[in-house]
């Protein structure tokens, strides 16, 4: 059926950075289904359905700086592929699981050096180095989490979590990063949180 084929094609294209690491065993998630932004539950909707980088969004929401933990790393010509966790610097709590493909040939100078070093989240690097770019979410999804990754993210096995497929483009439209981003289950207690800070000029009802 055309609809099924179209979704299968989107899955392979949009989830490519994650699927690169190999199915359930490599990615840590399964049972993926695309969902509309308006069907995302809170706080996932506020944290995913926007055109901002995730690092500053999650930093503002959790009220702490974030650090990068690289779980897997591959180089393929000019492409850098990573499977990562973002953690709160003070709390140590996982705030995102992700997989990313970065085209290093489109980056230069300090940005490329810092990306290759793998010490800081990409969104933080782009913000600090002032690289002008656009964040363009391609779709949102729900997924079941495998036991090993679930333990790291504070989620019981087979918990359904929410994420997005995103791409980052330069001002000329060239795509320099393809990203799959998955949020852990919301915490009911512990480290204080708040909603993402609104940027100047945003409408009150923007998600």
C-alpha positions, 0 to 999 in steps of 0.5 A: 500500500502506498501509505505503508511504503511512504512511512517505511521510506520516511522511517529509514530516511529520518531515523538513519542516524539511529538505524546505523547502529543496528536495530533493537540491539544497537539503537535501544528502541523499537516499536516506532510510530510517527505521531503529529505534534498536537498528539504529543503529551506534555511535557514532550510537546513543549520540549520537542515541537519547536524550531530550536536546538534541543541543548539550550531548550533542555538546559533551560527546562532543567535549569542546569548546564548539560554534558555529553556522554558518547555511547558509540562513535563512527567515522565514514569519510566526512561524516561523523556518527554518534550515539549519545546521552545528554546529562545534567552537569550537576544532577547527572540525570539523563535528559536526552538519548540521541543519535546524530550524523554530522557532515564535517565537510560543511563545518570549519574552524572552532566549530569543527574542532569542538565537534570532533573533540566530542566533549560538548553537546552540538547545540551548545557548540553552535550557540557558543560559536555563533554559527547561524543555522536553522533547526527543522524538525521533520517528524515526531515519534513514540517508541518502546525502550529496551531494558538496557537503555531504559535503565540508563534513562530511568524508564521501565522496559517497554515504556513508550517514550517520545522523540523527534527527527530533526535536521540542522541546516546552514543559511544556504540550506545545506544540511550539516546534521541529521538527528534523532532525539528521544526524551526520558520519562518526565520526572515527578520529583527530584531536580527542579524544572520549568518550561522552556524560556520563551525567546524574544518575539515568540507568541504566547501560544507557541509550542 
